[in-house]
Each structure stands twice: as structure tokens, then as C-alpha cells.
Amino acid sequence: MMGRQDRDQGQLFYEFKLDEVIPRNHLLRGMNVFVTTALADLRQQLKPFYSEIGRPSIDPELMIRMLIVGYCYGIRHERRLCEEVRLHLAYRWFCKLDLGDKIPHHSTFSENRLHRFRESDILRHIFERIVAACMANGLVKGEGFAVDASVMEANASRYHGKAPNELDWTDAQRQKRSVSEYLAALEAEPAAESNTPDDDADGEPDNRRPRRYKRKTPKGRPRRHERTQGDFAIGPAIGVDGKGQ
């Protein structure tokens, strides 16, 4: 006889341990031991950048663990990251969240990344601890490395770019560190290019198009692929240890 799932009222209380529902061979369970070691002194490193009075902040270890989840599973947007951690039991377990614990607001990540995490250089500190642990376990020799880059298309239209002197940043935006550093880099580019050899030194006119940038994608520049038209793209470089197998 065909069965039918029929339940008039949902169960009000559930009794189970979150640790028991996460498979033993899950990626995050294997990573948890090493992440816990890498973040052992996280609060000590960030203590000078927190006030001694006021309301308790979001746990910095929680934010770092959520960012690690995003990096491992390709979740690039912080709004989606908060939603995925809220729904996924394994993500909650890795972030040390119980079923009833609230997820931080997505704006918390950008505020800490631009201020507290940046001023303390904590992300570099965590990265160096992980590399040191890999070297101690023989996974990385640290004697040679290879660097490669790939072009990632930016979420920006190539038809609405602006020249550097046409970017209409407000005074409030110019006070932000990310914007001020970007504008300083734009001002430094002409000086750097003037010191490079000119390909048209024989008097031929330079027919190269002027550089154009996107306001929402500062580092994006027009790039041309073999089979596509010129679009705004970002070229991230990735370093790989050159240990021979």
C-alpha cells in the first residue's frame, strides 16, 4: 500500500546534537582542528582594537570562520553567506553556532574588514600562522613558488566607464580609506608610466585609448579576451608553493 506523509501539526521540540548530524568525513570537520589552532590567539591580537566599555561586539572568531566558509564554498557575497550559514547545519557547526543563535548582519563584515581587521592586519597574521603550520607539517617548503593570474569578468558594464578625473566621489566617500588609497594609486600611475620606455618614441602618434575605470569596480580595467569584446575585468594573482613531489 502506498504510504502518505500526513502530519497535521509540526513537532514543537527537537532533541539532537548538532555534532552528531555532521558526517565524520565532512570537509569542515577536517578543517576545524587546524582552524582552531590558527585562531588560538585571535582575540589577543585584536584586543587593543576593541573598546573596554560599551556593548559586547560580534565575536571576531565567528566572523573569520564565516569568511572561511565563504572562501571554501565559493560564496562571494556576504548577504548570501549569512543566509547560507543560517540554513546549513554544517556551516553552523563550524562557526560554533547553535540552532537558536542569530547570524551577524552582513554589514558587520564590511565594517570590520575596512577598519578593525585592516588596522590590526589580522588576516595577514592568520595567513602566516597557516603557512607556518603547513611548513611544520612538511606541506610547504617555502623555497620557491609559482605565480599565475586569471582574468575574472567584473560585474560592470564597459559602456559606462569614466576617466580617472571624471570620478565624482563625494567628500564623505573620499574620507574612506579604500577610496583614498584607490585615488592615490590613480595619481601615481601617470608618474610610473612616464618612467617606462615609450613605444612611440619615433614620433608616431599614440593611438591607444585612454584608460577608463568603474566607480563601483575601482580595480577593474578594460580587458580583451580572444573571443570577446573588451570588458571590465580583474586579474587576481595566485601564488603556489613550488615543492616538488
C-alpha atoms as a printed R data frame, in Angstrom:
    type eleno elety resid chain resno      x      y       z
1   ATOM     1    CA   MET     A     1  0.000  0.000   0.000
2   ATOM     2    CA   MET     A     2  1.296  3.451  -0.892
3   ATOM     3    CA   GLY     A     3  2.305  5.455   2.111
4   ATOM     4    CA   ARG     A     4  1.409  9.089   2.642
5   ATOM     5    CA   GLN     A     5  3.216 11.622   4.777
6   ATOM     6    CA   ASP     A     6  0.445 13.317   6.689
7   ATOM     7    CA   ARG     A     7  1.121 15.495   9.706
8   ATOM     8    CA   ASP     A     8 -1.428 17.965  10.987
9   ATOM     9    CA   GLN     A     9  0.911 19.755  13.380
10  ATOM    10    CA   GLY     A    10  4.657 20.156  13.273
11  ATOM    11    CA   GLN     A    11  6.764 18.953  16.164
12  ATOM    12    CA   LEU     A    12  7.361 21.708  18.690
13  ATOM    13    CA   PHE     A    13 10.591 20.399  20.233
14  ATOM    14    CA   TYR     A    14 13.533 18.534  18.718
15  ATOM    15    CA   GLU     A    15 16.266 16.856  20.713
16  ATOM    16    CA   PHE     A    16 19.528 16.108  18.930
17  ATOM    17    CA   LYS     A    17 23.164 17.145  18.978
18  ATOM    18    CA   LEU     A    18 24.419 19.216  16.065
19  ATOM    19    CA   ASP     A    19 27.760 17.433  16.213
20  ATOM    20    CA   GLU     A    20 26.068 14.081  15.556
21  ATOM    21    CA   VAL     A    21 24.453 15.113  12.260
22  ATOM    22    CA   ILE     A    22 27.714 16.311  10.647
23  ATOM    23    CA   PRO     A    23 29.438 13.435   8.779
24  ATOM    24    CA   ARG     A    24 32.864 12.428  10.027
25  ATOM    25    CA   ASN     A    25 34.357 12.866   6.557
26  ATOM    26    CA   HIS     A    26 32.935 16.366   6.037
27  ATOM    27    CA   LEU     A    27 35.416 18.977   4.798
28  ATOM    28    CA   LEU     A    28 34.662 21.440   7.581
29  ATOM    29    CA   ARG     A    29 35.112 18.796  10.255
30  ATOM    30    CA   GLY     A    30 38.585 18.034   8.947
31  ATOM    31    CA   MET     A    31 39.450 21.725   8.753
32  ATOM    32    CA   ASN     A    32 38.147 22.573  12.208
33  ATOM    33    CA   VAL     A    33 41.220 21.283  14.060
34  ATOM    34    CA   PHE     A    34 43.625 23.402  12.018
35  ATOM    35    CA   VAL     A    35 41.385 26.475  12.044
36  ATOM    36    CA   THR     A    36 41.074 26.289  15.817
37  ATOM    37    CA   THR     A    37 44.874 26.257  16.117
38  ATOM    38    CA   ALA     A    38 45.295 29.141  13.680
39  ATOM    39    CA   LEU     A    39 42.750 31.274  15.550
40  ATOM    40    CA   ALA     A    40 44.054 30.454  19.019
41  ATOM    41    CA   ASP     A    41 45.477 33.953  19.626
42  ATOM    42    CA   LEU     A    42 42.896 35.849  17.576
43  ATOM    43    CA   ARG     A    43 41.288 37.667  20.495
44  ATOM    44    CA   GLN     A    44 44.659 38.564  21.978
45  ATOM    45    CA   GLN     A    45 45.766 40.148  18.704
46  ATOM    46    CA   LEU     A    46 42.528 42.125  18.346
47  ATOM    47    CA   LYS     A    47 42.142 43.182  21.967
48  ATOM    48    CA   PRO     A    48 43.891 46.601  21.515
49  ATOM    49    CA   PHE     A    49 41.388 47.474  18.745
50  ATOM    50    CA   TYR     A    50 38.282 46.974  20.909
51  ATOM    51    CA   SER     A    51 36.948 49.394  23.488
52  ATOM    52    CA   GLU     A    52 36.880 48.362  27.137
53  ATOM    53    CA   ILE     A    53 33.390 49.809  27.608
54  ATOM    54    CA   GLY     A    54 30.138 49.539  25.711
55  ATOM    55    CA   ARG     A    55 28.081 46.630  24.436
56  ATOM    56    CA   PRO     A    56 29.793 43.335  23.544
57  ATOM    57    CA   SER     A    57 30.656 43.095  19.863
58  ATOM    58    CA   ILE     A    58 30.186 40.227  17.447
59  ATOM    59    CA   ASP     A    59 32.755 37.525  18.188
60  ATOM    60    CA   PRO     A    60 35.649 38.076  15.732
61  ATOM    61    CA   GLU     A    61 36.267 34.328  15.555
62  ATOM    62    CA   LEU     A    62 32.704 33.870  14.328
63  ATOM    63    CA   MET     A    63 33.258 36.368  11.504
64  ATOM    64    CA   ILE     A    64 36.565 34.768  10.482
65  ATOM    65    CA   ARG     A    65 35.018 31.296  10.459
66  ATOM    66    CA   MET     A    66 32.125 32.525   8.333
67  ATOM    67    CA   LEU     A    67 34.571 34.081   5.873
68  ATOM    68    CA   ILE     A    68 36.465 30.776   5.690
69  ATOM    69    CA   VAL     A    69 33.188 29.029   4.828
70  ATOM    70    CA   GLY     A    70 32.632 31.550   2.063
71  ATOM    71    CA   TYR     A    71 36.122 31.032   0.642
72  ATOM    72    CA   CYS     A    72 35.856 27.224   0.716
73  ATOM    73    CA   TYR     A    73 32.451 27.045  -0.947
74  ATOM    74    CA   GLY     A    74 32.685 29.969  -3.357
75  ATOM    75    CA   ILE     A    75 30.178 32.210  -1.562
76  ATOM    76    CA   ARG     A    76 31.425 35.633  -2.611
77  ATOM    77    CA   HIS     A    77 28.529 37.807  -1.422
78  ATOM    78    CA   GLU     A    78 28.198 38.468   2.294
79  ATOM    79    CA   ARG     A    79 24.395 38.673   2.145
80  ATOM    80    CA   ARG     A    80 24.278 35.193   0.677
81  ATOM    81    CA   LEU     A    81 26.937 33.975   3.116
82  ATOM    82    CA   CYS     A    82 24.785 34.996   6.088
83  ATOM    83    CA   GLU     A    83 21.789 33.269   4.536
84  ATOM    84    CA   GLU     A    84 23.709 30.053   3.820
85  ATOM    85    CA   VAL     A    85 25.121 29.891   7.357
86  ATOM    86    CA   ARG     A    86 21.619 30.433   8.720
87  ATOM    87    CA   LEU     A    87 20.250 27.462   6.732
88  ATOM    88    CA   HIS     A    88 23.170 24.988   6.614
89  ATOM    89    CA   LEU     A    89 23.753 22.820   9.695
90  ATOM    90    CA   ALA     A    90 27.394 22.079   8.847
91  ATOM    91    CA   TYR     A    91 28.151 25.772   8.464
92  ATOM    92    CA   ARG     A    92 26.538 26.459  11.830
93  ATOM    93    CA   TRP     A    93 28.577 23.713  13.468
94  ATOM    94    CA   PHE     A    94 31.842 25.014  12.010
95  ATOM    95    CA   CYS     A    95 31.020 28.564  13.147
96  ATOM    96    CA   LYS     A    96 30.147 27.315  16.655
97  ATOM    97    CA   LEU     A    97 26.540 28.427  16.315
98  ATOM    98    CA   ASP     A    98 23.614 26.615  17.857
99  ATOM    99    CA   LEU     A    99 20.244 26.332  16.134
100 ATOM   100    CA   GLY     A   100 18.848 29.292  18.065
101 ATOM   101    CA   ASP     A   101 21.879 31.596  17.673
102 ATOM   102    CA   LYS     A   102 21.467 34.639  15.452
103 ATOM   103    CA   ILE     A   103 23.609 35.268  12.397
104 ATOM   104    CA   PRO     A   104 25.538 38.581  12.227
105 ATOM   105    CA   HIS     A   105 24.262 41.235   9.853
106 ATOM   106    CA   HIS     A   106 26.082 41.300   6.529
107 ATOM   107    CA   SER     A   107 27.238 44.909   7.053
108 ATOM   108    CA   THR     A   108 29.291 43.766  10.065
109 ATOM   109    CA   PHE     A   109 31.825 42.132   7.746
110 ATOM   110    CA   SER     A   110 32.482 45.206   5.611
111 ATOM   111    CA   GLU     A   111 32.803 47.465   8.653
112 ATOM   112    CA   ASN     A   112 35.338 45.195  10.331
113 ATOM   113    CA   ARG     A   113 37.222 44.493   7.100
114 ATOM   114    CA   LEU     A   114 37.695 48.191   6.343
115 ATOM   115    CA   HIS     A   115 38.548 49.214   9.885
116 ATOM   116    CA   ARG     A   116 39.387 46.797  12.686
117 ATOM   117    CA   PHE     A   117 40.669 43.879  10.603
118 ATOM   118    CA   ARG     A   118 42.612 46.202   8.337
119 ATOM   119    CA   GLU     A   119 44.197 48.263  11.083
120 ATOM   120    CA   SER     A   120 45.249 45.182  13.034
121 ATOM   121    CA   ASP     A   121 46.401 43.306   9.899
122 ATOM   122    CA   ILE     A   122 44.796 40.239  11.455
123 ATOM   123    CA   LEU     A   123 44.107 38.483   8.156
124 ATOM   124    CA   ARG     A   124 47.812 38.524   7.298
125 ATOM   125    CA   HIS     A   125 48.584 37.233  10.790
126 ATOM   126    CA   ILE     A   126 46.181 34.294  10.311
127 ATOM   127    CA   PHE     A   127 47.610 33.571   6.874
128 ATOM   128    CA   GLU     A   128 51.171 33.490   8.231
129 ATOM   129    CA   ARG     A   129 50.153 31.121  11.029
130 ATOM   130    CA   ILE     A   130 48.565 28.761   8.498
131 ATOM   131    CA   VAL     A   131 51.655 28.842   6.262
132 ATOM   132    CA   ALA     A   132 53.889 28.201   9.276
133 ATOM   133    CA   ALA     A   133 51.737 25.207  10.243
134 ATOM   134    CA   CYS     A   134 51.956 23.840   6.690
135 ATOM   135    CA   MET     A   135 55.734 24.209   6.733
136 ATOM   136    CA   ALA     A   136 55.943 22.464  10.104
137 ATOM   137    CA   ASN     A   137 53.990 19.508   8.673
138 ATOM   138    CA   GLY     A   138 56.087 19.316   5.518
139 ATOM   139    CA   LEU     A   139 53.344 20.500   3.164
140 ATOM   140    CA   VAL     A   140 55.207 23.669   2.156
141 ATOM   141    CA   LYS     A   141 58.964 24.049   1.734
142 ATOM   142    CA   GLY     A   142 58.982 27.823   1.312
143 ATOM   143    CA   GLU     A   143 61.998 27.719  -1.025
144 ATOM   144    CA   GLY     A   144 60.273 28.528  -4.307
145 ATOM   145    CA   PHE     A   145 56.869 29.433  -5.586
146 ATOM   146    CA   ALA     A   146 54.955 29.961  -8.800
147 ATOM   147    CA   VAL     A   147 52.538 32.808  -9.518
148 ATOM   148    CA   ASP     A   148 49.726 32.684 -12.041
149 ATOM   149    CA   ALA     A   149 46.861 35.065 -12.791
150 ATOM   150    CA   SER     A   150 43.498 34.694 -14.447
151 ATOM   151    CA   VAL     A   151 41.068 37.296 -15.726
152 ATOM   152    CA   MET     A   152 37.749 37.476 -13.890
153 ATOM   153    CA   GLU     A   153 34.991 39.480 -15.546
154 ATOM   154    CA   ALA     A   154 33.796 42.292 -13.308
155 ATOM   155    CA   ASN     A   155 30.145 42.952 -12.644
156 ATOM   156    CA   ALA     A   156 30.283 46.251 -14.553
157 ATOM   157    CA   SER     A   157 29.297 47.477 -17.982
158 ATOM   158    CA   ARG     A   158 32.017 48.515 -20.402
159 ATOM   159    CA   TYR     A   159 29.756 51.233 -21.798
160 ATOM   160    CA   HIS     A   160 29.693 53.358 -18.643
161 ATOM   161    CA   GLY     A   161 33.354 53.726 -17.713
162 ATOM   162    CA   LYS     A   162 34.872 57.049 -16.704
163 ATOM   163    CA   ALA     A   163 38.309 58.600 -16.871
164 ATOM   164    CA   PRO     A   164 40.108 58.960 -13.513
165 ATOM   165    CA   ASN     A   165 39.494 62.720 -13.375
166 ATOM   166    CA   GLU     A   166 35.770 62.233 -14.030
167 ATOM   167    CA   LEU     A   167 35.036 60.067 -10.994
168 ATOM   168    CA   ASP     A   168 32.581 62.076  -8.900
169 ATOM   169    CA   TRP     A   169 33.466 60.934  -5.390
170 ATOM   170    CA   THR     A   170 31.821 62.911  -2.606
171 ATOM   171    CA   ASP     A   171 33.815 64.344   0.296
172 ATOM   172    CA   ALA     A   172 32.401 61.691   2.630
173 ATOM   173    CA   GLN     A   173 33.485 58.920   0.268
174 ATOM   174    CA   ARG     A   174 36.945 60.404  -0.183
175 ATOM   175    CA   GLN     A   175 37.494 60.129   3.565
176 ATOM   176    CA   LYS     A   176 37.174 56.342   3.419
177 ATOM   177    CA   ARG     A   177 40.481 54.547   3.354
178 ATOM   178    CA   SER     A   178 39.603 52.250   0.461
179 ATOM   179    CA   VAL     A   179 38.594 55.180  -1.759
180 ATOM   180    CA   SER     A   180 41.521 57.405  -0.753
181 ATOM   181    CA   GLU     A   181 44.030 54.624  -1.450
182 ATOM   182    CA   TYR     A   182 42.423 53.972  -4.823
183 ATOM   183    CA   LEU     A   183 42.586 57.658  -5.788
184 ATOM   184    CA   ALA     A   184 46.215 57.824  -4.647
185 ATOM   185    CA   ALA     A   185 47.007 54.838  -6.864
186 ATOM   186    CA   LEU     A   186 45.384 56.566  -9.841
187 ATOM   187    CA   GLU     A   187 47.514 59.668  -9.285
188 ATOM   188    CA   ALA     A   188 50.661 57.543  -9.050
189 ATOM   189    CA   GLU     A   189 50.048 55.698 -12.331
190 ATOM   190    CA   PRO     A   190 50.927 58.591 -14.695
191 ATOM   191    CA   ALA     A   191 54.216 59.121 -12.881
192 ATOM   192    CA   ALA     A   192 55.061 55.437 -13.129
193 ATOM   193    CA   GLU     A   193 54.174 55.305 -16.813
194 ATOM   194    CA   SER     A   194 56.315 58.350 -17.571
195 ATOM   195    CA   ASN     A   195 59.359 56.419 -16.355
196 ATOM   196    CA   THR     A   196 58.718 53.491 -18.709
197 ATOM   197    CA   PRO     A   197 60.090 53.402 -22.287
198 ATOM   198    CA   ASP     A   198 57.718 54.910 -24.824
199 ATOM   199    CA   ASP     A   199 56.831 52.606 -27.697
200 ATOM   200    CA   ASP     A   200 56.113 55.629 -29.912
201 ATOM   201    CA   ALA     A   201 59.366 57.458 -29.313
202 ATOM   202    CA   ASP     A   202 59.912 57.814 -33.085
203 ATOM   203    CA   GLY     A   203 57.258 60.497 -33.271
204 ATOM   204    CA   GLU     A   204 54.334 58.304 -34.302
205 ATOM   205    CA   PRO     A   205 51.038 59.297 -32.664
206 ATOM   206    CA   ASP     A   206 49.862 57.164 -29.765
207 ATOM   207    CA   ASN     A   207 46.558 55.599 -30.803
208 ATOM   208    CA   ARG     A   208 45.930 53.786 -27.560
209 ATOM   209    CA   ARG     A   209 42.584 54.502 -25.955
210 ATOM   210    CA   PRO     A   210 42.692 56.324 -22.590
211 ATOM   211    CA   ARG     A   211 42.167 54.240 -19.513
212 ATOM   212    CA   ARG     A   212 38.693 54.181 -18.055
213 ATOM   213    CA   TYR     A   213 37.535 52.921 -14.692
214 ATOM   214    CA   LYS     A   214 34.342 51.935 -12.941
215 ATOM   215    CA   ARG     A   215 33.277 53.700  -9.794
216 ATOM   216    CA   LYS     A   216 31.941 50.509  -8.205
217 ATOM   217    CA   THR     A   217 34.826 48.402  -9.526
218 ATOM   218    CA   PRO     A   218 37.906 50.586  -8.893
219 ATOM   219    CA   LYS     A   219 40.460 47.939  -9.802
220 ATOM   220    CA   GLY     A   220 38.588 46.838 -12.912
221 ATOM   221    CA   ARG     A   221 40.064 47.843 -16.259
222 ATOM   222    CA   PRO     A   222 39.024 47.081 -19.826
223 ATOM   223    CA   ARG     A   223 40.480 43.732 -20.798
224 ATOM   224    CA   ARG     A   224 40.058 41.958 -24.127
225 ATOM   225    CA   HIS     A   225 39.678 38.200 -24.475
226 ATOM   226    CA   GLU     A   226 40.415 36.295 -27.691
227 ATOM   227    CA   ARG     A   227 36.740 35.649 -28.405
228 ATOM   228    CA   THR     A   228 35.054 38.545 -26.610
229 ATOM   229    CA   GLN     A   229 34.956 42.303 -26.727
230 ATOM   230    CA   GLY     A   230 36.734 44.464 -24.209
231 ATOM   231    CA   ASP     A   231 35.031 44.211 -20.806
232 ATOM   232    CA   PHE     A   232 35.923 45.347 -17.330
233 ATOM   233    CA   ALA     A   233 37.808 42.576 -15.595
234 ATOM   234    CA   ILE     A   234 40.020 41.917 -12.595
235 ATOM   235    CA   GLY     A   235 43.204 39.849 -12.791
236 ATOM   236    CA   PRO     A   236 43.889 38.196  -9.401
237 ATOM   237    CA   ALA     A   237 47.284 36.549  -8.941
238 ATOM   238    CA   ILE     A   238 47.620 33.260  -7.058
239 ATOM   239    CA   GLY     A   239 50.864 32.015  -5.544
240 ATOM   240    CA   VAL     A   240 51.583 28.279  -5.287
241 ATOM   241    CA   ASP     A   241 54.418 26.668  -3.407
242 ATOM   242    CA   GLY     A   242 56.929 25.073  -5.730
243 ATOM   243    CA   LYS     A   243 57.647 21.987  -3.655
244 ATOM   244    CA   GLY     A   244 58.477 19.037  -5.877
245 ATOM   245    CA   GLN     A   245 56.502 15.843  -5.457
